[in-house]
Structure formats: structure tokens, C-alpha cells
Amino acid sequence: MTLFGIDRLLADPELRRPLEGKRVALLAHPASVTRDLMHSLDALAAAGVNLTAAFGPQHGLRGDKQDNMVESEDFTDPVHRIPVFSLYGEVRRPTGPSMQTFDVILIDLQDLGCRIYTFITTLLYILEAAAQHGKSVWVLDRPNPAGRPVEGLTLREGWESFVGAGPMPMRHGLTLGELGHWFIDQFKLDVDYRVIEMEGWSPDSEPGFGWPEDRIWINPSPNAANLNMARCYAGTVMLEGATLSEGRGTTRPLELFGAPDIEPRRLIEEMRIMAPHWLDGCVLRETSFEPTFHKHVGQLCHGVHIHAEGAFYDHQRFRPWRLQALVFKAIRRLYPDYELWRDFPYEYAFGKLPIDVINGSPLLREWVDIDTAEPGDLGAAASADEQAWEDARRPFLLY
């Protein structure tokens, strides 16, 4: 049986004892539930924890915002009558007044194991504010559903953003609790920090490889619908910087991609010609879909569904970032003049192309757009970054 941080905290009065007499806040979202699916806010209140505030990340404490980059408002919780502060609304960082509403903040967020997932940046911002205001931070740890593998280019200096909290690759392979330790070391933060570790989590065990079989999947954000999405996300998230649909407005977002004007069979064939081993560990299935909102709304898109699940999944060989990079490269070779890259202020990063903000540098886009660049060129650059991160993260592994 796998116990997450919240389960252990609730089950053990000794773990909760340091919270006695303290004002406690909770940073949570819809997947912040106990083993019996009670929301952590309700469960902590029932356990007698003195909750004085709550915070919601992107998509809100309740997950009320379906689309991407939609802000949430502050409100008063109707059940517990405490203020709920949005960290994806008028502010991204907690304000001085909100920091004065508690002594200890509990962070109970299900992450997806990807640098661009904004919950980890919110963790950093909380740690920085807690260091400034003398507050304590506890992470109630949860699994990294993508497991331990590392992949992608490291974010370059000067490319920090709300989807790029620090110099790590796209797929970091850490839990939120482990990331907190790394942030504290990386940014030299003087903060009272504690991780309530999981019990029984085995990130290398089949078939979940990070996600325990005995735990139900709850969407941590509205478009994170299942484990397959979590495995694919470190690659498919790059589609947010491209004109291809990532499946928003369908029932399987960020597991598939497509557009009205591409030919998926030719695309897959070209990918196999260029770098067949980058397609390992999954199956690519031709599909068609019509988004009900977002890109290509109401248009029939032809595309590909990535299945990193069941008997098709090989945890060690599946490389979603390389796979998605290869999609872009194949499109560039098949359709040299294809308008591939979007241009808008992605996550409030002005004056930079979204694909570059997502990747933490222009390197991937330049590799796609340079005719003579080969898969081996990108693979060599990424492999060097990945090995460096493997070494850098090792002291912070808790499991």
C-alpha cells in the first residue's frame, strides 16, 4: 500500500504535533486528496489542524479554469470560512499580506514531473517568500507519475519564466519534496523546510513506474486526464508553442496532436527514416479529431495519438521530448514553409517565441529550422545536459 504525504500526516499524531498552536495554510488543487478521496482541506480540518488560509495554483484550488492561461480570483471558502488566495490571478507570487495569514504552509500538489508544469515554479515562489517572511514550508509529498527518467535540454541562463523555474531539463525525475530541497540549495534559501515523505513509493516498479497501482488518478489540472498524458507531457507540452493542436477541446488533450493540413502517415514514415529509435517505447496511432475549443476549433484535424501505455510502453526507452522534437523536424522536412511556431506572450513572457520559453532556450527551435541539423546533433546536446542533471539531482533523492 502506498501512502502519500497527506495520508501519513493524517495518520500520525506525532507528525502533526509541530503544527499544534500554529496557524496553518494549505496550497492545493483538485488532486489534493487523501487515500479515501477526501480533499486535503477537509481532511486537515477534520483532523483538528488550525487552518487559517488556503492558496490555489494555476487552474485554482478547485480546478475551475478549464483552458490554459486563465486566471483565478481570490475568494472565501464557503465551508471553512477562510481566505483562499490565487497564485495565478493578479499575482503569481504570494503577497506580504497573504503571507501574514499563517505560520506554516502545507503544500500538497500532484506534479507531472515536467519543468514547464507551473506548480513547481509556485513551489519556488512560496519558498522564496517563506524565507523572506520567516515562515515554515512543509511539502506533503506525492509521486512523480513520469518516474525517474531524465530528458531534455537544460534551461539556459536568462530564460527563467513561470514555466522555467531553474536550470533543469524538461523531464526532471524528482518529486515535489525533492525539488524543494534542490531549489533551496540552488538558490541558497534560508527557510525552515520539511518533507512529509511517502511510504511505499517505488518509482521503478512495474506497471506504473512512478504511479502506484493502488491509487486512483485525479486530474491535477483539467487537461491532465490520465497516466498516459503524464508520460507524454514532457514532449506534447511543446505543442503549446506550435500551430498544431495538442488536443485541447478533445477528450484526450496532450496525448495527441494534429492539424487540418498534415498527413499523419507520411509524417510517421519520415520520423522513422530520420531517427527510428526515437519512436521506441510507445505506439503512434493515426487519428482524426475536431477540437471544440482552442486551436483549429471546429475543423477536422488529422494527426497522431501517442500510446505510452499497456503492453506498448517501455519505461526506459520512451523519450517523449525527443519524439515530439522529431515530429517538428519531420514537418519541417515534409512541408518546408509550414507555419509551425506560434507568436504570443506565453505565460507572460513578452518578446520571446513560446516554443523558446517552453524549452528554456532557442536551441530546439533552431535545430528544427536548420536544414542541415540532424537528430544526432540534438541528441548529443541533450544527452550532455541529462547526464549533468543526473549528477546534480542525486544528493536530493529521497526514495
C-alpha positions, 0 to 999 in steps of 0.5 A: 500500500502506498501512502502519500504525504497527506495520508501519513500526516493524517495518520500520525499524531506525532507528525502533526504535533509541530503544527499544534498552536500554529496557524496553518495554510494549505496550497492545493488543487483538485488532486489534493486528496487523501487515500479515501478521496477526501480533499486535503482541506477537509481532511486537515480540518477534520483532523483538528489542524488550525487552518487559517488560509488556503492558496490555489495554483494555476487552474485554482484550488478547485480546478475551475479554469478549464483552458490554459492561461486563465486566471483565478480570483481570490475568494472565501471558502464557503465551508471553512470560512477562510481566505483562499488566495490565487497564485495565478490571478493578479499575482503569481507570487504570494503577497506580504499580506497573504503571507501574514495569514499563517505560520506554516504552509502545507503544500500538497500538489500532484506534479507531472514531473515536467519543468514547464508544469507551473506548480513547481515554479509556485513551489519556488515562489512560496519558498522564496517568500517563506524565507523572506517572511520567516515562515515554515514550508512543509511539502506533503509529498506525492509521486512523480507519475513520469518516474525517474527518467531524465530528458531534455535540454537544460534551461539556459541562463536568462530564460527563467519564466513561470514555466522555467523555474531553474536550470533543469531539463524538461523531464526532471525525475524528482518529486515535489519534496525533492525539488524543494530541497534542490531549489533551496540549495540552488538558490541558497534559501534560508527557510525552515523546510520539511518533507512529509515523505511517502511510504511505499513509493517505488518509482521503478516498479512495474506497471506504473513506474512512478504511479502506484497501482493502488491509487486512483488518478485525479486530474491535477489540472483539467487537461491532465486526464490520465497516466498516459498524458503524464508520460507524454507531457514532457514532449506534447507540452511543446505543442503549446508553442506550435500551430498544431493542436495538442488536443485541447477541446478533445477528450484526450488533450496532450496525448495527441496532436494534429492539424487540418493540413498534415498527413499523419502517415507520411509524417510517421514514415519520415520520423522513422527514416530520420531517427527510428529509435526515437519512436521506441517505447510507445505506439503512434496511432493515426487519428482524426479529431475536431477540437471544440475549443482552442486551436483549429476549433471546429475543423477536422484535424488529422494527426497522431495519438501517442500510446505510452501505455499497456503492453506498448510502453517501455519505461526506459526507452520512451523519450517523449521530448525527443519524439515530439522534437522529431515530429517538428523536424519531420514537418519541417522536412515534409512541408518546408514553409509550414507555419509551425511556431506560434507568436504570443506572450506565453505565460507572460513572457513578452518578446520571446517565441513560446516554443523558446520559453517552453524549452528554456532556450532557442536551441530546439527551435533552431535545430528544427529550422536548420536544414542541415541539423540532424537528430544526432546533433540534438541528441548529443546536446541533450544527452550532455545536459541529462547526464549533468542533471543526473549528477546534480539531482542525486544528493536530493533523492529521497526514495 
